[in-house]
Amino acid sequence: MTDQPTRNPRTFVRLKKYLWEQRASYSLGVLMLLFTNLCTAGIPFLTKLSFDTFEGLGRSGPALLESMLPGADDVAARISALALFLVGLALLMGACRTASRIFIFNGGRRVEFVLRNDLYAHMLTLGSSFFGRNSVGDLVSRTTSDITAVRLLGGPGVLHAANTVLVYVTAVVPMWLISARLTMLALAPLALLYVVTRWVGPRIYARSYAAQEGMARLSALANESIQGIRILQSYVRESYRQEQFTSVSDAYRQSYLGWVLYRAVLLPILGGMSGIGTLIILWFGGQAVIDGRLTLGDLVAFLGYLGLLMWPTVALGWMISLIQRGRAALDRLGDILDATPDVADGASVLSPGPAMRGSVEFRDLSFAYEVDKGVRGFVLQPLSLKIEPGEELLVVGPAGAGKSTLVSTLPRMLPAARGQIFLDGCDIHDMRLSELRRRIAFVPQDPFLFSMSVRENISFGVEAPEQGAAEEAAALVCLDQEVRSFAEGFETPVGERGVTLSGGQRQRMAVARASLGEPSVWVFDDCLSSVDAGTEREILLRLRKHTEGATTIHVSHRVLGYEQVDRIVVLQAGHISEQGSHEELMALDGWYAQLYRRQRLDSDLELEPQTEAPALNPTEVS
C-alpha cells in the first residue's frame, strides 16, 4: 500500500454537482445555523450585562435592549429580565439548531439517494469486461459503505464545516470589539492548526482509503465463500477458507486502526490548542481587569466567546477525518462512475423499424480477450459468415473454439468493431441497443434466475404479459407439469439464482423467458446442455414450430437432434473449418462427422435413456 493513493481529479467536481442539486436544503440549513450562532453569541453578551449590573456600571448595553430592561438601580428586576432574555435566546437557539440539522441532514440523505441511483443506473450500462475486473463483494461494498461515507460528508460534514465558519465569525468579531490584543493572543495557538492539518490530512486519507479497500476485499471473500459453500464443504476446505478470511480481516483491522490512530492524535492536539488559548486569556485578561483596562463583564464575555470556539476547534479533527474519508469514498466510487461501457449507442443512431427480416452477416469478425494487462488473446480470427432470413443454423466445435464469443457479439454483449456485424444490412453499431436486443432473443449457456416466483422469472422480459403467457411458455419447454407439481405452482419462489431448481429446470426456464418476445433472430447458446437428450429433442421440435419464419442460431456440444437444421458451421481455433447441411458434412467425413458418429454410438450403447435428475420441490427445501 502506498502512503498516498492516487486521487481522482474529478472528485470535488462530482461532489460539488451533487451538493449544488440540494442547494435549497443546504441554504436553509446554513441560514438556520446563522440564526443559531447569532443567538449563541448573544448569551455571553447578556452575561456581560449581568456582571456589569452587579458591578454597578449602569446601562452598558445597546439602546434598543436597554429600552426593554429595568433601570440599573433596580438590580433584582434587571437581573431577572436578563435571565428571561437568556432563556428565550436559548429556546430560540435550540429551535434554529434543530431546523438546521433537519435541512442539512435531509440534503445529505438526498445526495446519498441520488448518488446511489446514479451509480446503479451507470452499472447497468457496463459490460462484462468491467464485472470481470471487479468482484461482486467489492462492488457491493462501494454501493453501501462508501456511499454511507459520502452521506456523512454531505450531512454532518457540511453541517460542521458551515457551523465552524459561522461560529468563528460570530464569536471573533465581538471578541475583537472587546479587545483586539486579547483576540490575537487567544487565536495565536491556532496558527499551528494549518501545519497539523497539512501533515495529518493526507495520512488520514491514505488510511481511510486502505480501510475501505480492506472492507471491499472482506466483502468479496465473504460473498465468494457463501456462493461456493458447497464446494468448500465437499472438499473439506472450511478451515483453509477461515484462515484466508482471518488474514484479510486482520489486514482490514490494521488499516482501520491506522485511521483511528491519526484521528485520535488529532483530537487532543486541537483540544490542547483551545486550552492554551484559554490559559493565555486568563493570564493577560486578568491583568487587564486588575489594571482597569477591562471590566469583569468584558472578561467573562470574552471567555464565553472563546468557549464557543472550543468545540468547533476540537470537532475540526473529526471533520477533517470525515472529509478525508468521504473523499476516499468518492475516489472509489469514481472508479465506477468514470468507467465507460463496452458498448453504447453511437452518434448516428438508426432504428431498424418493425419490418426486420432477420438476415445476419459477420464480416471479417475478429475478437480478443485481455488475458493479462496489455496482452490480448484472440478467440476469433477474421471470420465471415452470412445467415439468410429464416435460416436455422447450428454452430458446433471443440471447447474454446469461440462459439459463445461469436453469438455474444451479435446482441453486443461483447464489443466488436464497427463494420463487422450487420443485421438486415444495417451495422449493429448504428442501431439503438434497446431496439437491437429486442430484435434478438439471446439465451446464454449459464441461465440466471432472480429471487422471484416462477411466473415472474418467465415473464421477466415482458412489461405486461398476457394472462396464461407464462404457462404457455413453460409448456413450450416441457416444464409446465413439473411447475404445477410445486406446492404453489407458478407462484413458487425459486430462491437466489434459482437454487431450488435443477440445472435443467433453470435452463428451460431461461428458454421459456426468451420465448415470450417477438424477435426476428433467436440465439440459443448451448442452453439445453443440462437437459436429457430425449427432452432436448422434444423441446427442439416445439421451438422449431414456435420460431418458424425467424432466423435461429443454435450453439451446442451435442449434435443429435439437430440433423434437420438448414446449415451446420464448425468452428475450430476461431475460424470456420466446415459448413454445410448434415448430409454434406457427413459426406465430407471431417470433424463433424466424427463427432456425430461418436455421439450416435454412445446413444446406441446406452441401456436406458438418460434422464435428468429430479429436482427438489422448492417447498421441500428447508
Secondary structure, DSSP 4 states (H G I P E B T S, - for coil): --SSPPPPTTHHHHHHHHHHHTHHHHHHHHHHHHHHHHHHHHHHHHHHHHHHHHTT----S-HHHHTTS--TT-HHHHHHHHHHHHHHHHHHHHHHHHHHHHHHHHHHHHHHHHHHHHHHHHHTT--HHHHHHS-HHHHHHIIIIIHHHHHHIIIIIHHHHHHHHHHHHHHHHHHHHH-HHHHHHHHGGGHHHHHHHHHHHHHHHHHHHHHHHHHHHHHHHHHHHHHTHHHHHHTT-HHHHHHHHHHHHHHHHHHHHHHHHHHHHHHHHHHHHHHHHHHHHHHHHHHHHHTTSS-HHHHHHHHHHHHHHHHHHHHHHHHHHHHHHHHHHHHHHHHHHTPPPSS---SS-B---S-----EEEEEEEEEEEEETTEEEEEEEEEEEEE-TT-EEEEE-STTSSHHHHHHHTTTSS---TTSEEETTEEGGGB-HHHHHHHEEEE-SS----SSBHHHHHTTT-SSPPTTHHHHHHHHTT-HHHHHTSTTGGG-B--GGGTTS-HHHHHHHHHHHHHTS--SEEEEESTTTTS-HHHHHHHHHHHHHHTTTSEEEEE-S--TT-TTSSEEEEEETTEEEEEE-HHHHHHHTSHHHHHHHHHHHHHHH-SS---PPPPPPGGG--
